[in-house]
């Protein structure tokens, strides 16, 4: 069984341009656990993509 990694969620969000509520929650939980440097870098890339408007957060769309 393949365990989903932070980098998998980040890559998917950057590729699709969207971060779902479910994946946002998974990221929060995963970041509280032990993770690899590659996952941290992927998360930082995702944050940058959100800041630049390349990725929309579903949670932000619901709030507005």
C-alpha positions as CSV (number, residue, x, y, z in Angstrom):
1,X,0.0,0.0,0.0
2,X,1.4,3.4,-1.0
3,X,1.3,5.9,1.8
4,X,0.4,9.4,0.5
5,X,3.2,11.9,1.2
6,X,3.2,15.6,1.6
7,X,5.0,15.9,-1.7
8,X,2.3,13.9,-3.4
9,X,-0.5,16.3,-2.2
10,X,1.7,19.3,-3.0
11,X,2.5,18.1,-6.5
12,X,-1.2,17.3,-7.2
13,X,-2.3,20.7,-6.0
14,X,0.3,22.5,-8.1
15,X,-0.6,20.4,-11.2
16,X,-4.3,20.9,-10.9
17,X,-4.2,24.4,-9.5
18,X,-6.5,23.4,-6.7
19,X,-6.1,22.3,-3.1
20,X,-9.2,20.5,-1.7
21,X,-10.4,20.8,1.9
22,X,-9.7,17.2,2.5
23,X,-6.1,17.5,1.2
24,X,-5.6,20.7,3.2
25,X,-6.6,18.9,6.3
26,X,-4.3,15.9,5.5
27,X,-1.4,18.4,5.1
28,X,-2.1,19.9,8.5
29,X,-2.0,16.5,10.1
30,X,1.0,15.2,8.1
31,X,3.0,18.3,9.0
32,X,2.6,17.4,12.7
33,X,4.3,14.1,12.0
34,X,7.8,13.2,11.0
35,X,8.6,14.0,7.3
36,X,11.5,14.2,4.9
37,X,13.3,17.3,3.6
38,X,11.8,16.6,0.2
39,X,8.3,16.9,1.7
40,X,9.2,20.2,3.4
41,X,10.5,21.6,0.1
42,X,7.4,20.4,-1.7
43,X,5.2,22.1,0.9
44,X,7.2,25.4,0.6
45,X,6.7,25.2,-3.2
46,X,3.0,24.7,-2.7
47,X,2.8,27.7,-0.3
48,X,4.6,29.8,-2.9
49,X,2.2,28.7,-5.6
50,X,-0.8,29.7,-3.4
51,X,0.8,33.1,-2.7
52,X,1.3,33.6,-6.5
53,X,-2.3,32.6,-7.2
54,X,-1.3,29.5,-9.1
55,X,-3.1,27.3,-6.7
56,X,-6.6,28.0,-5.3
57,X,-7.4,26.8,-1.8
58,X,-11.0,25.4,-1.6
59,X,-11.2,26.6,2.0
60,X,-10.6,30.2,0.9
61,X,-13.2,30.0,-1.9
62,X,-15.8,28.8,0.5
63,X,-15.0,31.6,2.9
64,X,-15.4,34.4,0.3
